[in-house]
Amino acid sequence: MLVNLTEVLKEGRKRGVAVPAINTPNLESIIAAISEAEKQNIPLILSHAELHESVISINLIGPVMLLFAKKAKVPVCVHFDHGESYESCKKAIDLGFTGVMIDASALPYEENIKVTRKVVEYAHKHNVSVEAELGSLPNRESGGVVEGDPTLLYTDPKLVPDFVKRSGCDALAIAFGTAHGIYKAKPVLSIDIIKKVRAVSDVFLVMHGGSGLSTEDYQNVVKAGIDKINYYTYMSYDGYAAAKAQIDKEPTGFFHDISAVATKAQQNKLSEMFELFKR
């Protein structure tokens, strides 16, 4: 069942789960994510990150994501992740995506609001929800290693009510110590930031950069009030490892055999992770 981002996050709160947002740059990851969400009967977000345009175009994978979402037995939002511009978000909306993230967090505060508001105005006319970001996460290359004071990147809870009101965003990605990709140093999370933001705003809260966190970390962020968790890296790593093992076992064979074991490995990883997202 295809729904927008607001609807899927409302359903997540109702069911007591932080909704998993899974990047799906190929058919195998789509099948793994949908299959496990249906198995556990939890809402789901299928995401296409703009950075994955080099892997597969949204024009190709977007319609496939939408088809699977419409046929799913659970509520599914098809979401554009880390949109870098109004134009790219508009393209996703026009393709039928039901959620978009505009990431203007690197811009000055007022400019972030202005850019986000422009996306919101177009999205809401099409019943599409918008995720924004306030604060900044280290990228995958840095692996969570930050030069200087890492708290300078964190979201300031005092700014959240103003940002949400003026931008009109439906969900907000906040920075509290996670990073994108593989960690080179153990992350130190500030759960207090989540709690402080939750105390001043009821906006849906998003955690990016969850790969590599401990079971306790996940339990703590979910209990503190995170509504959406982005997940991809370790799922994809498991799929790769399974495919490599299959090739090592049978150097000559059919590609569909590799695809099948990779899909199963990704679903197995998601089975483990989805349990951690439940309150």
Secondary structure, DSSP 8 states (H G I E B T S, - for coil): -B--HHHHHHHHHHHTB-EEEEE-SSHHHHHHHHHHHHHHT--EEEEEEGGGGGTS-HHHHHHHHHHHHHH-SS-EEEEEEEE-SHHHHHHHHHHT-SEEEE--TTS-HHHHHHHHHHHHHHHHHTT-EEEEEES----TTTTT--SS-GGGGS--GGGHHHHHHHH--SEEEE-SS--SS--SS-----HHHHHHHHHH--SEEEE---TT--HHHHHHHHHHT--EEEE-HHHHHHHHHHHHHHHHH-SS--HHHHHHHHHHHHHHHHHHHHHHTB-
